Amino acid sequence: MSQYETPLFTGLLEHMKKNPIQFHIPGHKKGAGMDPQFRHFIGENALAIDLINIGPLDDLHQPKGIIKHAQELAAEAFGADYTFFSVQGTSGAIMTMVMSVAGPGDKIIVPRNVHKSVMSAIVFSGATPIFIHPEVDKDLGISHGVTPESVENALRQHPDAKGVLVINPTYFGIAGDLKKIVDIAHAYHVPVLVDEAHGVHIHFHERLPMSAMQAGADMAATSVHKLGGSMTQSSILNVREGLVSAKRVQAILSMLTTTSTSYLLLASLDVARKRLATEGRELAEKAIQLAEMIREQINQIPHLYCVGKEILGTTATYDYDPTKLIISVKELGLTGYDVENWLRQMYNIEVELSDLYNILCIITPGDTEKEADILITALRHLSEEFRHQADKGIKPKVLLPDIPSLAFTPRDAFYSDTEVVPFEKSAGRIIAEFVMVYPPGIPIFIPGEIITEENLAYIKKNLEVGLPVQGPEDDTLQTLRVIKEVQSL
Ligand SMILES: Cc1ncc(COP(=O)(O)O)c(C=O)c1O
């Protein structure tokens, strides 16, 4: 079969053309039984392929037909032995990776700045996380990946670990020396699991960081929906057999996946793979060139800094993805969140994320010079409007969350006897819930960690500037759920 073929999408179209009389779910029956306004908006074509795993359309839980062929083509395109489609985002694929290597009491080496899905899987599986501290960029106020040295250290101390999980590239597009990390872990016969949520495109262009499969990793959870042109929520899980078993991966993915898998999402993965495999390099080249042009222009604007190749040179900043525009705004005396709102109000621009010091804009093959020009014009205006603050030299001190100590495994903490205490009085207690800023969804606290004053201050700072702090049952953050302390008599 050739990479120009789309067995899943084509199979759906053929089925649709037969126009079968449907006595099965979805009950909207090609849209006829649906709210007319929504039907007109979404369109008949989309509703006609909003189907379910009836015989001719194969079954994601046990693929033998069109889904199997589509997954095989994806495996070939991504250089994997097997590719599994996920309709539950990269979060579902990440949970599958973790749960297929680590069970109750098993150790798994992970960076502390992991996405919440990694920690959720650790709670579900009962595994014990061995944290590696990511390298922190104190100037930008962001975390990068982990270094080969820190992976080697962790493995020397925990050679019985069942897996090493790394984020490559990070949300901000920074990559570590993945090949070296894989070689180190493999010398200990430990599989490497890659959170490749932000790197579907990197496999297809030599100027982008090395992909997980190119580096010889054992598994990679990859968001095709983020940067690869498929629909939101559709991702893939690439597997190289040897240290992990594809059959176990399939079984666990199936345990975690809805039985009502969306064929719209699955078909969009099939066509995105075709485009990446047949035109991915050209498309990435276009995005890289546009992003480089924007970066150059932004760096001519006073008081703004768009990160470029000068960030490279450490083992944590081994490579980077130039299509990610990290724009540091702190010199203007503004937070990233202020700038996000200003851009929304003044220019109808929506950024990918903002934090205390930066905004992140992503450039993809879907962008053109038109959007680029609007962004540059808006940033020039921003700099002009707030330069008086920069001229006064108001530069915020970069505040970063501490990594608290883990007193209980996340699962033990999550299922312990708990109580609610006032936020202000929670320092020193062991937290039983997650607290994170979303995006990027990296926990400030995970269940089992000892609450520190510094991290409470970091949460308050994020709340003060309006950033979305999520996770606790009490979303006003007046209280936190902590492990009950036994009173001594
Ligand atoms: C680093 C990282 N990993 C995993 C995910 C989860 O991906 P998804 O939203 O596809 O579930 C995200 C989402 O933003 C992420 O930033």
The ligand as a MOL file (V3000), in Angstrom:
LIG
                    3D

  0  0  0     0  0            999 V3000
M  V30 BEGIN CTAB
M  V30 COUNTS 16 16 0 0 0
M  V30 BEGIN ATOM
M  V30 1 C 3.6180 18.1590 27.1800 0
M  V30 2 C 2.2270 17.6640 26.9390 0
M  V30 3 N 1.9900 16.3420 27.0080 0
M  V30 4 C 0.7490 15.8460 26.8080 0
M  V30 5 C -0.3120 16.6550 26.4880 0
M  V30 6 C -1.6660 16.0460 26.2990 0
M  V30 7 O -2.0690 16.0720 24.9820 0
M  V30 8 P -3.6130 15.9850 24.5640 0
M  V30 9 O -4.1840 17.3490 24.7990 0
M  V30 10 O -3.5580 15.5720 23.1380 0
M  V30 11 O -4.2720 14.9580 25.4210 0
M  V30 12 C -0.1070 18.0340 26.3960 0
M  V30 13 C -1.2380 18.9320 26.0790 0
M  V30 14 O -1.1490 20.1110 26.0350 0
M  V30 15 C 1.1910 18.5500 26.6450 0
M  V30 16 O 1.4260 19.8630 26.5910 0
M  V30 END ATOM
M  V30 BEGIN BOND
M  V30 1 1 1 2
M  V30 2 1 2 3
M  V30 3 2 2 15
M  V30 4 2 3 4
M  V30 5 1 4 5
M  V30 6 1 5 6
M  V30 7 2 5 12
M  V30 8 1 6 7
M  V30 9 1 7 8
M  V30 10 2 8 9
M  V30 11 1 8 10
M  V30 12 1 8 11
M  V30 13 1 12 13
M  V30 14 1 12 15
M  V30 15 2 13 14
M  V30 16 1 15 16
M  V30 END BOND
M  V30 END CTAB
M  END
